[in-house]
Amino acid sequence: MDAEDFRQIKDAVRQLVREEVVPLEERIEDEDRIPDQLRAQIAEMGLFGYALPEEYGGLGVTMSEDVELAIEFGYTTPAFRSLFGTNNGISGQVIARFGDETQKKKYLPGLSAGELIGSFALTEAEAGSDPSALRTSARRDGDSWVINGSKRYITNAPLADLFVVFARTNPEEKGGRGISSFVVETTTPGVTVGPKDKKMGQSGAWTAEVFFDDVHVPAEALIGEEGRGYAKALTVLSRGRLHIAALCVGMAQRVLDESVAYAAAAKQGGAPIGRFQLVQAMLAETHAELLAARSMVIDVAARYDSGEDTSVGPSSAKLFCSEMVARATDRAVQVHGGLGYLRTTPVERFYRDARLYRLYEGTSEVQKVIIGGALLRAAGMPRG
Ligand SMILES: Cc1cc2nc3c(=O)[nH]c(=O)nc-3n(C[C@H](O)[C@H](O)[C@H](O)COP(=O)(O)OP(=O)(O)OC[C@H]3O[C@@H](n4cnc5c(N)ncnc54)[C@H](O)[C@@H]3O)c2cc1C
């Protein structure tokens, strides 16, 4: 795609977000769902496949373009992006990068068009920060595989048509080795999805448990090489982390805009609260951190595209930006005073929504472990 085509897409996304989605935020919060009309608009704009390859119906954006769009998506309720996030990200990328031609032809056009929803099923009860401890198994049975186990907190599971499932195919091997990835259609007998989780925030974005009970899938369901699934998970998670960092930038911009508008208008003692320098300080701190975060995301994305850094940079960006947006949303509530604590005030909602960014696709602690470990390995420290 050339620069002009991308500019048009970005402008259209910005317009959709600001003119159509922002006014729907309270409805999405109250009804806990994305309206059908909005889902249709998302599909029409090609957003279900914006990061999937063009030859399979996607828009094929680069990582640098991805973060620019994600900053726009981040300006409104995270439920909006979440609806098409797994197709473009953690689930769709596994098929796009590691699937064979048959799998790509079978699934990617449907994912790109929004006719199919894909979910990424990695996390288990005792395998979250360390997914290499996962216990879901896939046993060979003639020409097919039999999958048993359960996954939790799986985004879009209640809507999903297919799951990219990570399961241990070699029980003899511990840790990341011996894990394979499969594409499992939701209609396969033995697949069940639990009730929607009740969450702190991000209303309208759904997660649930998924159970695999003697689920028979054909040999063609295996994605890539047997025993190499864990490396695939790490690859797509790293890309996802940079995307999340950009969403955090968008959300911080939104709560800053809300806070500036409020501080300029709301009065105490007859004067706008923006006249108080301590209120100005809160706006200034968010603004400065936001500029730093935006520059970081753009720089890390360029290095990702060039292949210079696909791991430490994305982890660093996710760590910094998710912690930054937590401070930004907290200050935004403070600027709004008591109103900031009331439901229906956007910053109250963003304060709860932002909390997830420090948890999923690797907690802040996990990002620190990745960054610190990589720096020390590069310096020659032997693995313990
Ligand atoms: C809303 C939501 C959506 C999600 N969507 C998906 C999805 O689509 N697909 C999917 O597979 N998963 C998904 N997840 C799972 C998510 O990625 C995990 O919850 C996350 O990785 C943390 O794992 P855990 O919940 O098991 O916590 P734990 O790993 O038990 O962590 C608990 C605490 O221990 C700390 N900790 C753990 N290990 C270490 C360590 N080595 N060093 C230092 N501290 C450590 C953590 O940082 C944390 O503070 C989702 C989760 C949520 C809440």
The ligand as an ORCA input file, in Angstrom:
! r2SCAN-3c Opt
* xyz 0 1
  C      -9.358     -9.571     29.860
  C      -8.285    -10.570     29.550
  C      -8.134    -11.004     28.240
  C      -7.176    -11.992     27.936
  N      -7.113    -12.507     26.666
  C      -6.347    -13.609     26.426
  C      -6.411    -14.303     25.165
  O      -7.118    -13.900     24.240
  N      -5.678    -15.434     25.003
  C      -4.867    -15.924     25.985
  O      -4.250    -16.969     25.773
  N      -4.764    -15.288     27.200
  C      -5.492    -14.161     27.451
  N      -5.423    -13.521     28.676
  C      -4.539    -14.050     29.684
  C      -3.409    -13.099     30.105
  O      -2.437    -13.015     29.101
  C      -2.874    -13.588     31.457
  O      -3.875    -13.337     32.419
  C      -1.575    -12.903     31.860
  O      -0.524    -13.301     31.016
  C      -1.173    -13.200     33.311
  O      -1.253    -14.567     33.598
  P      -2.051    -15.066     34.893
  O      -3.396    -14.423     34.861
  O      -2.020    -16.544     34.931
  O      -1.298    -14.445     36.131
  P       0.002    -15.046     36.877
  O       0.996    -15.515     35.864
  O      -0.442    -16.037     37.901
  O       0.582    -13.748     37.592
  C       0.264    -13.353     38.913
  C       1.338    -12.390     39.402
  O       2.619    -13.062     39.453
  C       3.567    -12.322     38.699
  N       4.527    -13.228     38.075
  C       4.268    -14.395     37.433
  N       5.396    -14.912     36.939
  C       6.410    -14.070     37.268
  C       7.812    -14.058     37.046
  N       8.437    -15.027     36.377
  N       8.530    -13.032     37.554
  C       7.914    -12.032     38.231
  N       6.582    -11.979     38.469
  C       5.844    -12.996     38.000
  C       2.737    -11.594     37.644
  O       3.436    -10.494     37.106
  C       1.525    -11.195     38.452
  O       1.798    -10.044     39.195
  C      -6.339    -12.499     28.973
  C      -6.466    -12.027     30.281
  C      -7.438    -11.081     30.579
  C      -7.580    -10.636     32.012
*
